[in-house]
Amino acid sequence: MSLRETACQFGNHQMLAGIISEPAGPPRRLGCVLVSAGLLPKFGPFRLYTQLARRLARQGLPTLRFDLGGIGDSPSSHSAEPLPERTRREIAAAVDHLCTTHGLDGVILGGLCSGAEDSFRYAEADPRVRAVVLIDPFCYATTDAKVRYLALRAARRALRALGVYVPRPPLKGRRAVTYHYMEQSESRRILTTLLARGVRTHFVYTGGVSDTFNHERQLAGMFPGLDFKGLVTVDLFPRTDHTQFLQQDRDQLVEAIAARVVTPRV
């Protein structure tokens, strides 16, 4: 089954650039918006966003992936405003555009890393967001997680001593970007708001954050006392890199997300 992709521009004053993967299956009243991951353009790391958008479109979800201002094909806009406000404004423009052009009742919002947290923050105030998909977002090491990570390091050292495990050499030089996750108090507040509104929240974690998140049950420990009401789900892929370098890892992640969000309940 083929699908069609349409380049688009939207937003006030200066244009934001995006691509909509048009539904190839039966149309739905729900779409998806993927928010830029860090400094990467709208195709995502190793074209993850492209693959995910096309997969969701085949299930009837029009999916918009776009460049935030100053990234890829989108020029910088509203430069006098703080970055969080500019990001909120640009995500709102993307949601407005997709809902208007396709007559949608609501959207799924998601992204990787900073794109996940930008989606999560935006979802708090927009009732059109019916679900969020967060790939390697904020994570907070619980006591159990720290113990599991120490056990993992011990096992690696033993395998290294036996010559079975050979670690990759460390990267030289300073990182171009150091990302700081949102504070736990903020994520708890937002998640509480989304739960009260009935928004489904799906967390996806990879082995790229195994030092702080390394077990599916850890999510409940990160938010003690919070009733998830059956609206929160989590998938853990411990053998997958943060940027899903291998095609097989991207395939697995995309299919897992599609299975979670493409359901009548959304």
N, C-alpha and C positions, 0 to 999 in steps of 0.2 A: 504494500500500500504506500503510495507516494505522498509526499507532503510538500507544501509550498512555503517559502520563506520570503518575507517582505522587509526591505530596509525602511526605516522610518526616522523622522525627526519630530521632536515634541518639546514642550516647555516654553516659557515666556522669555522674551528678550533674546537670549542666545539659545541655540538649539542643542538638545541632547540627541545623541545618535544611538539607535538600537536596531535590532533585528527581531521580528516576530515570526516564530515558527507556527504556521497556520494549521488548524486541526485537520487531520486526515481521517480520523474516526468520527463517530457521531458527535455533533457539537454539544458542549456543556455550557452551563451558566457560570462556570468558574474558570479562571485563568491562572497563570503563574507568572511572577516577575522575579528574575534572578538579578541580584545586586552585585556589582563588581567586587572581586576579591582583591583587596590591597591595591597594588599598582597595575594589576593585569587588566587588559581590555576584555570586552564582552564575551570572547570565546572561552575564558577561564583557563586554569592551568592545564596544559596539554589537551585543550579543547573540551574539558569536562562540561562546561556550560552548554556548548554546542550540542554535545551528545545528549545531555539531560533534557534540553529544550526539545529536541527532535523526538526523544522517547515519549515525553509527556504529550506532545502534539499528536502523536499517533494514537493516543488514548483520548483525544478530543479536547485537550486543554491548550488553548492558544497561549504561547509562552514567549514573553518578552525578555530578552537579555540586552542590557544597555551599558554604555560607558558613563560613569559619573563624570562630572565636570573636570576637565583637565586630564582625563585618561582616554587613551585611544582616539576615537574620532570626535569626542565631545570637547568643545573649547571650555576654558574656565569661565564660570559665571558667578555673579554675586560675590565677587572676591572680597568685598568689604565685610561680609558676614563671617561669623565663626564657622569652622568646618562642620560641626554637628548640625547647625541650622541649614547650611547649604545642602548637606547630604539629605536631610529630612525633606527639604523642598524638592530636590531632584527625584527622590523616590516617590513622593506624592505625584509629581508630574508623570512619572512612568505608570503608576497605578491609574491615574486619571485617564491617560491615553489608552491603555489597554481596555479598561472598563467601557469607555465611550465608544471606541471603534468596534468593539465586539459585543456590546450590549450585555456585559457581564454583571452578575449580582455581587461578586466578590472575587478575591484572589488568594492564592497561596504565595507567600513571600519567602525567599530563601537566598542562601549564599554560603560561601566558604570563608572561614576565619573572620576578618573584619566585615565581609559582606554578610555573614551570619549575624554578627552583633548589630550592624546597621539595620538589618531587617527586623531583628528582635525589638530594638528601640522604637523603630517606626510603628510596628504593629500595635504598640501599647495604646496609641491614640486614634487609630483609624479602624472603625468598625467594619470596613469592607474586607479586612484581612481575616480570613476564616481559618487559616493554618499557616504555620511557619516551619521551614526546614532549615536546620542549623548544622552545618558541617564543620566540625572542629571549632566550636565557639568557646566561650569561657568555660573553664573547668577548675575545680578547686580540690586539691589533694586532701582526702580524708585520711584518718589514721590507717584504715585498711589499705587504701591505695598506696600509701608510703611503704607499708610492709610488703605488699606485692611487688612494688618496684625494686626494693632492696633484694628480694628473692630473685627477681629477674636478672639483676646485675650480678648477683652471686653465681647464677647458673651460666651466664655469659662468660664470666671469668674462668669458670671451670672448663667450659668448652674451649675457650681460647688457650688455656694451658695445655689442653689435649691436642691442639691444632685443628680442631673441628670448626671453630668460629673465628673468622678474621674480620675485625671491625673496619669500617670505612675510615680513611684518614680524616682527621678534623679539618674543617675549612679554615684557610688562612685569612688573616685580615679581619677587619670589622664588618659587621653586618650592615647592609645598606639601610635596613629598617628594623627597628626594635618595637614590637607590638606589645602593648599592655592591655590585658583583658579588663573588662568592666568589673567593678567592685561587686562582691557577693551581695551586698545589701541592695544594689540597684537591680541585679538580675532577679533576685527574689521578689522585689516589688513588681517588676514587669511581669514575671511569670504568674504571680498572684492575680494581677489584673487580667491577663489573658485567660486564665482558668475561670475566673468569674464570668467572663464573656463567652465561654464555651469554645475558645480557640484551641485547635489541636496543635501541639508542639512536638515536633520530631527531631531528636538529637542524633547526629551521626558522629562518631568518634573513630579516629584511625590510630595506628601505631605511632604516628608522628607526635602524639601528645601522651604517650604511655607513661611518662614520668609523673603526670598529674591525673590522668584518667585511664584506668586499665581494667574496669569491670562494669558490666551493665548495671548491676545493683548499686553502683556508687552514686548514681544520680539521686536516688532517694536520700542518701547520706549527705549530699551537698545541700539539700533543702529539708532539713529535719522538721517534722511536724506539718509539712505542707501536703494537703490532700490533692493528688494529681487528678482525681475524678475520672480516671480512665482516659484522659485526654493527652497524656504525655507518653511517648514511646522513645525507645533508644535502640540503635544498632551500633555494634562495636566491631571494627575490622582491624584487629591487632597486627596483622601482617601487611597492612596497606600504608604507604607513605602519605604524608600530609598533603602532597600535591598529586597523588595518584599517578605516579610516573608510568606505571605499567598499564597497558590497555586492558588486561584482564582485571586489574583492580578497579579501573573506571567502569568497566562493564558490570562488575559485581555491585558497586556502589549505586550506579544509576538504576539497576533493576530493583535493588532494595528500596530506594526512595520511591520509585514508581509504584511498588507494591503497597507502600504505606499511604501515599497521597491519592492515588487513583482508585477511590472507593466511593460508593454511594453516600457514605457517612460524611464525607468532606463537604 
